[in-house]
Amino acid sequence: MILQAQNVSKRFPGTLALNNVSLSFESGKVNALVGKNGSGKSTLIKAINGSQLPTSGEILLDGNPLQLDTPSAAFDQGIMTVYQELSLVPGLTVAENILIGRYSMKHGFINWKEIYAQAQEVLSSMEINISPKELVQDLSVWQCQMVEIAKAMHGKPKVLLLDEPTSALAQHETEMLFKLVRELKRKDVIIIYITHRLQELWDIADNCSVLRDGEYVGKLEMKDASHKDLLDLMFGDVEIQDRPADLIVQEETAMSVRGLTSEPDFRNVSFELKRGEVLGIAGMLGSGRTELLKAIFGTGSLDSGEIEIDGKVYKRPNPTHMKNAGLGLTPEDRKNEGLVQIHSVGLNLTNASLKKISKGAFINAKAYLDSCTRQVDNLQIKIAGLDVEVSSLSGGNQQKVVVGNWLNTAPRIMLFDEPSRGIDVNAKQQIFEIIWQLSRDGISSVVVSSELEELLEICHRILIMRSGEIVEEADPSGLGIDQLYSICMGVNQQHV
């Protein structure tokens, strides 16, 4: 069997996410699909699994065009997707999850004997040693991932899409998953494997299709491909802009992080942040970057270690203490963690600084207006008025509101987690200008970004995280995107 995307394009307002993409995936092989953020791979997968209709083009199976206008239509055609965010019901058994919505009935009642027998048959055929009567809530993450795949396999798929299947797995769990994927390959299923962990591809993939900026740029046979071959396809000729020359890192230490550990996410992380420095943290998905920022700010767990700011040591940080110490955090998930969507722009701009603009239980109207107006003007937030719901704004303007909310607290250190995610090119540049202006004002920043070229553009220094540890420090000056990516993957540059 062969699955083909033929001249597939997808246009959103102001964005061409896919531009005339044609590629194919074969049965009996693990077909990897990769590309940096914004490359279009998620949009292509949604076109294949019926979540999104392409603007033009078609999907074919063995030369026959498929009508994939809904996920259920894709399901009926034998196209199953196992997402990174698992869809299992914790309070149900393994068998109930595998057959959910497809329970066998007998005389008007659920036939539990048949359900357990069917689930056991699927598990046994895939050599998964998990009892069908086990509650999902008692399983480990990798076992849940196995059950998720078994659930898909019960539908006897022709096409199985695995979206970042190892993102939450430890190394030995990943190896067990790979064993299962190889078994599925022998069943002549078309396996499409999406991952950011490029180093996995040489272990599990037969070939790798690459998207860049919404276009298909080529396919590699993994047995013949080098890391350099793959990186060249993914990035092409990336132009790295120069950081402004007037950003001066001061000698004074703004924050010391010593031995921070939160298993299994990260361990023994230590670094110093200088006044006015823009410090980047790079790493592949699952390296522990986001968890580290949350732990520093006090919204994540911390097993051991300490943070020192202005001579005061914090061993059990919490958001109140860290805000009072001069920290602000713009979270990766701005919609759910950085904003209150049903509140106005004004309220979202002052959430973190309510004590500063209040007297007792009442908000000082002038202080509120001054705080909001200052950020709207300084950050160039485009709004019809302070009373409009923040949910009505574009992604870029929402991100500016998140930043403005923390700037109203007069921070000395800002933690930026994926500050440019989901915003357009102009808004990205404006966010970078904000970070640079903070540096000029003596405010330090720690920036986490999956867009490694952004870190090369905006940072004075970059720390590389791999498997929860800081493994290297890099100087962005003269460093290429392929070199930084290779360091993050743990690839020796001499062998790429």
C-alpha positions in Angstrom: 0.0 0.0 0.0 1.0 3.6 -0.5 -0.5 6.8 0.9 0.0 9.9 -1.2 -0.5 13.6 -0.7 -0.9 15.1 -4.1 -0.5 18.9 -4.6 -1.9 19.6 -1.2 -2.1 23.3 -0.2 -3.7 24.8 2.9 -4.2 28.6 3.3 -5.2 30.3 6.5 -5.8 34.1 6.6 -2.5 35.7 6.0 -0.6 32.4 5.9 0.1 29.7 3.4 0.7 26.7 5.7 1.2 24.2 2.9 2.2 25.0 -0.6 1.5 22.4 -3.3 2.9 19.5 -1.2 3.3 16.1 -2.9 4.9 13.1 -1.1 4.2 9.5 -0.3 4.4 7.0 2.5 4.8 3.3 2.0 3.5 0.3 3.9 5.9 -2.0 5.7 8.1 0.9 6.5 8.5 3.5 9.2 8.1 6.8 7.3 9.4 9.7 9.4 8.0 13.2 8.8 10.1 16.1 10.2 10.5 19.8 10.0 11.1 22.7 12.4 8.2 24.5 14.0 6.1 26.2 11.4 7.2 23.8 8.6 3.7 22.6 8.0 3.9 19.0 9.2 1.1 19.4 11.7 -1.1 20.9 9.0 -0.3 18.0 6.7 -1.1 15.4 9.4 -4.4 17.1 10.0 -5.2 16.9 6.3 -4.5 13.2 6.3 -6.5 12.3 9.5 -9.5 14.4 8.5 -9.1 17.2 11.1 -8.6 19.9 8.5 -9.7 20.1 4.9 -6.9 21.2 2.5 -7.6 24.3 0.4 -6.6 22.3 -2.7 -5.1 18.9 -3.6 -6.0 15.5 -2.4 -5.0 12.4 -0.3 -4.9 9.1 -2.1 -4.6 5.5 -0.9 -3.3 3.1 -3.5 -4.1 5.7 -6.2 -7.7 6.1 -5.0 -8.7 9.6 -3.8 -10.1 9.7 -0.2 -12.9 11.9 1.1 -11.4 13.0 4.5 -13.7 15.8 5.6 -13.9 14.6 9.3 -11.8 12.5 11.6 -14.5 9.8 11.6 -14.3 9.6 7.8 -10.5 9.0 8.1 -11.2 6.4 10.7 -13.6 4.6 8.3 -10.8 4.6 5.7 -8.5 2.9 8.2 -6.4 6.0 9.1 -5.7 6.1 12.9 -3.8 8.8 14.8 -2.0 8.3 18.2 -1.4 11.8 19.5 1.2 13.1 21.9 -1.5 14.0 24.4 -3.0 10.6 25.3 -6.7 10.2 25.1 -7.2 7.3 27.5 -9.8 7.4 30.4 -7.8 6.8 33.6 -10.7 5.3 35.6 -11.4 2.7 33.0 -9.6 -0.6 32.4 -7.2 -1.3 29.6 -9.8 -3.3 27.8 -12.5 -0.7 28.2 -10.1 1.9 26.7 -9.1 -0.2 23.8 -12.7 -1.0 22.8 -14.3 2.2 23.9 -17.3 3.0 21.7 -17.1 -0.5 20.2 -18.3 -2.7 23.1 -19.7 -6.2 22.4 -23.3 -6.6 23.5 -25.3 -9.7 24.5 -29.0 -9.6 25.2 -28.8 -5.9 25.7 -25.9 -6.0 28.1 -22.2 -5.4 27.7 -20.5 -8.7 27.1 -17.5 -8.3 29.4 -16.1 -11.7 28.7 -15.9 -10.9 25.0 -14.5 -7.4 25.6 -11.6 -8.8 27.7 -11.0 -11.5 25.2 -10.8 -9.1 22.3 -8.5 -6.7 24.2 -6.2 -9.6 25.2 -6.1 -10.7 21.5 -4.9 -7.3 20.4 -2.4 -7.0 23.3 -1.0 -10.5 22.6 -0.7 -9.9 18.9 1.5 -6.9 19.6 3.4 -8.7 22.4 2.2 -6.2 25.0 2.4 -7.7 28.4 -0.3 -5.7 30.2 -3.5 -7.2 31.7 -6.7 -6.1 30.0 -8.3 -5.7 33.4 -5.6 -3.3 34.7 -6.8 0.2 35.4 -5.2 2.8 33.1 -4.6 5.1 36.1 -2.2 2.5 37.5 0.0 2.2 34.4 3.2 4.0 33.6 3.4 6.6 30.8 5.0 4.2 28.4 2.4 1.5 29.2 -0.3 4.1 28.4 1.4 4.8 25.1 1.3 1.1 24.3 -2.4 0.9 25.2 -3.1 4.0 23.0 -1.4 2.2 20.1 -3.3 -1.1 20.8 -6.5 1.0 20.8 -5.7 2.2 17.3 -4.6 -1.3 16.1 -8.0 -2.7 17.2 -9.5 -0.8 14.4 -7.2 -2.7 12.0 -5.7 0.5 10.5 -4.1 0.7 7.1 -2.4 4.0 8.2 -1.0 4.7 11.7 0.2 8.2 12.5 2.4 8.4 15.6 2.7 12.0 16.8 5.7 12.5 19.0 5.2 9.0 20.6 8.4 9.2 22.7 8.2 12.8 24.0 7.4 11.7 27.6 9.3 8.4 27.6 12.7 7.5 29.3 15.3 5.8 27.2 14.5 2.2 28.1 10.8 3.0 27.6 11.6 4.4 24.1 13.4 1.2 23.2 10.4 -0.9 24.2 8.2 1.4 22.1 10.5 1.0 19.1 10.3 -2.8 19.5 6.5 -2.5 19.2 6.7 -0.1 16.1 9.0 -2.6 14.4 6.4 -5.3 15.0 3.7 -3.1 13.5 5.9 -2.6 10.4 5.9 -6.3 9.8 2.1 -6.2 9.7 2.3 -4.1 6.5 0.8 -1.0 8.1 1.7 2.4 6.7 3.4 4.0 9.7 4.0 7.8 9.7 6.3 8.8 12.5 6.4 12.5 13.6 9.1 13.5 15.9 11.4 16.4 17.0 13.9 14.0 18.4 16.0 13.7 15.2 18.5 11.4 16.8 15.8 8.7 17.0 15.4 8.5 13.2 18.5 6.4 12.7 17.2 3.8 15.2 13.6 3.5 14.0 12.9 5.1 10.6 13.4 3.7 7.1 13.1 7.0 5.4 12.4 10.6 6.3 10.4 13.2 4.4 11.2 16.8 5.2 9.0 19.9 5.1 10.3 23.5 5.2 8.3 26.6 5.3 5.2 24.8 4.1 6.9 23.1 1.2 8.2 19.5 0.6 12.0 19.7 0.2 13.0 16.0 -0.1 13.1 12.5 1.3 16.2 10.7 2.7 16.8 7.0 3.1 18.1 6.8 6.7 20.6 4.0 6.0 22.4 6.4 3.6 21.8 9.7 5.3 24.1 11.7 7.6 23.0 14.2 10.2 24.3 17.0 8.0 22.1 15.8 5.1 19.0 16.0 7.3 19.9 19.4 8.8 20.6 20.8 5.4 17.2 19.8 4.2 15.4 21.1 7.3 17.1 24.5 7.5 18.5 25.3 4.1 20.3 28.7 4.1 19.1 30.3 7.3 20.0 34.0 7.7 20.8 34.8 11.3 20.2 38.5 12.2 22.8 40.4 14.2 22.0 41.2 17.8 22.1 45.0 18.5 25.6 46.1 19.5 24.4 48.3 22.4 23.2 45.4 24.6 25.8 45.3 27.4 26.0 42.5 29.9 26.9 43.9 33.3 29.3 42.3 35.7 26.8 42.1 38.5 25.1 38.7 39.0 21.3 38.9 38.8 20.5 35.3 39.8 22.5 32.2 40.7 21.0 28.8 40.2 22.7 26.0 42.0 22.1 22.2 41.7 18.4 22.4 40.8 16.9 18.9 40.6 13.4 17.7 39.8 13.3 14.1 38.8 12.7 12.9 36.2 12.6 16.2 34.3 16.0 17.7 35.2 18.9 17.3 37.6 21.9 19.3 39.0 21.3 22.4 36.9 23.6 25.3 37.8 24.2 28.6 36.1 24.6 32.3 36.7 22.6 35.1 35.0 24.2 38.5 34.7 22.4 41.9 34.9 21.1 42.8 31.5 22.0 39.4 30.0 19.8 37.6 27.5 20.5 34.0 28.3 19.1 31.3 26.0 18.3 27.7 26.9 18.2 25.3 24.0 17.3 21.7 23.8 15.1 19.2 22.0 11.6 18.4 23.0 11.6 16.6 26.4 15.0 18.0 27.5 13.5 19.7 30.6 13.6 23.3 29.5 10.0 24.3 30.4 10.1 22.3 33.6 13.2 24.2 34.6 11.7 27.6 34.1 8.6 26.6 36.0 10.7 25.3 38.9 12.7 28.5 39.1 9.5 30.6 39.2 7.8 28.2 41.7 5.0 26.8 39.6 6.8 23.5 39.1 8.2 21.0 41.5 11.7 21.0 42.9 13.5 18.2 44.7 16.7 20.0 45.7 19.0 22.9 44.9 18.7 26.6 45.5 18.2 30.0 43.8 20.0 33.1 45.0 18.7 36.6 44.1 20.1 39.8 45.7 21.8 37.7 48.4 18.6 35.9 49.4 18.5 32.1 48.9 15.3 30.3 47.9 15.1 26.5 48.3 11.4 26.2 48.0 10.3 28.9 45.6 6.7 29.8 45.0 5.2 32.3 42.6 4.5 34.9 45.3 8.1 34.8 46.7 9.6 34.9 43.2 7.4 37.8 42.0 8.4 39.7 45.1 12.1 38.8 44.3 11.6 40.5 40.9 10.9 37.6 38.6 8.2 37.4 35.9 7.3 34.4 33.7 5.6 34.3 30.4 4.5 30.7 30.1 4.6 28.5 27.0 0.8 28.0 27.0 -0.2 31.7 27.1 -3.9 31.0 26.5 -4.4 28.7 29.5 -1.6 29.8 31.9 -0.7 33.4 30.9 -4.1 35.0 30.3 -7.7 34.9 31.6 -9.5 34.6 28.3 -12.9 35.9 29.4 -11.3 39.0 31.1 -10.6 42.3 29.4 -7.2 43.4 28.1 -6.9 45.9 31.0 -7.5 43.2 33.7 -5.0 40.9 32.0 -2.4 43.7 31.9 -2.7 44.2 35.7 -3.3 40.7 37.1 0.2 40.4 38.4 0.4 44.0 39.8 -3.0 44.4 41.5 -1.4 45.1 44.9 0.6 48.0 43.4 -2.5 49.7 42.0 -4.9 48.9 44.8 -5.7 50.4 48.1 -7.3 47.9 50.4 -10.0 46.1 48.4 -10.3 48.8 45.8 -8.4 49.4 42.6 -7.1 52.9 42.1 -8.6 53.9 38.7 -5.9 56.3 37.8 -3.1 53.8 38.6 -4.9 51.1 36.7 -5.3 53.3 33.6 -1.7 54.5 33.8 -0.4 50.9 34.1 -2.5 49.7 31.1 -1.8 52.7 28.9 2.0 52.5 29.5 2.2 48.9 28.3 -0.2 49.4 25.4 1.9 52.3 24.2 5.4 50.9 24.9 4.6 47.4 23.5 2.5 48.7 20.6 -0.5 46.5 21.5 -3.2 46.9 18.9 -6.6 47.1 20.6 -9.9 48.8 20.2 -10.0 49.6 23.9 -8.9 48.2 27.3 -12.4 46.7 27.9 -12.3 44.3 24.9 -11.8 40.6 25.8 -8.2 39.5 25.4 -9.4 36.4 23.5 -10.4 38.7 20.6 -6.7 39.7 20.0 -4.3 38.2 17.6 -1.7 35.8 18.9 1.1 38.4 18.8 -1.0 41.0 20.7 -2.0 38.4 23.3 1.7 37.6 23.8 2.4 41.3 24.3 -0.4 41.5 26.9 1.3 38.6 28.8 4.6 40.4 28.7 3.0 43.7 29.7 1.3 42.1 32.7 4.7 41.2 34.1 6.4 44.4 33.1 3.9 46.2 35.3 5.4 44.5 38.3 8.8 46.2 37.5 10.7 42.9 37.2 14.5 42.6 37.4 14.5 39.1 35.7 12.1 37.9 33.0 11.7 34.2 32.1 10.4 33.8 28.6 9.1 30.3 27.6 8.5 30.0 23.8 7.9 33.8 23.5 7.3 33.7 19.7 5.2 30.6 19.4 2.1 31.0 17.2 2.7 34.6 16.2 3.6 36.1 12.9 7.0 37.3 11.7 6.4 41.0 12.5 5.1 40.2 16.0 8.1 38.0 16.6 10.5 40.9 15.8 8.6 43.1 18.1 8.9 40.6 20.9 12.7 40.4 20.3 12.9 44.2 20.4 11.1 44.1 23.8 13.6 41.6 25.2 16.5 43.8 23.8 15.1 46.9 25.4 14.8 45.1 28.7 18.5 44.3 28.4 19.3 48.0 27.8 17.3 48.8 31.0 19.4 46.3 33.0 16.7 43.7 33.1 17.9 40.1 32.6 16.1 37.5 30.6 16.1 33.8 30.3 14.7 32.6 27.0 13.5 29.1 26.0 12.7 28.6 22.4 12.3 25.6 20.1 13.2 28.0 17.2 17.0 27.6 17.7 17.8 30.3 15.1 15.9 32.8 17.3 18.2 32.0 20.2 21.2 32.7 17.9 19.7 36.0 17.0 18.7 37.4 20.4 20.9 35.9 23.1 24.3 36.7 24.5 24.9 33.2 25.6 23.1 29.8 25.2 23.0 26.9 27.6 22.2 23.5 26.0 20.0 21.0 27.8 19.9 17.3 26.9 18.0 14.7 28.9 17.5 17.0 31.8 21.0 18.2 32.2 23.0 21.3 31.1 25.6 19.7 28.8 27.3 22.6 27.1 27.5 26.4 26.9 27.6 28.0 23.5 28.6 31.5 22.2 26.0 32.5 19.5 28.7 34.5 17.7 29.6 32.6 14.5 27.6 29.5 15.5 25.5 28.0 12.7 22.0 26.7 13.2 23.1 23.2 12.1 25.9 23.3 14.7 23.5 24.3 17.5 21.0 21.7 16.4 23.7 19.0 16.4 24.8 19.9 19.9 21.2 19.7 21.1 20.9 16.2 19.6 24.3 15.1 21.0 25.8 14.7 17.6 29.6 15.2 17.3 30.1 17.9 14.7 33.1 16.0 13.3 30.8 13.2 12.2 28.0 15.2 10.6 
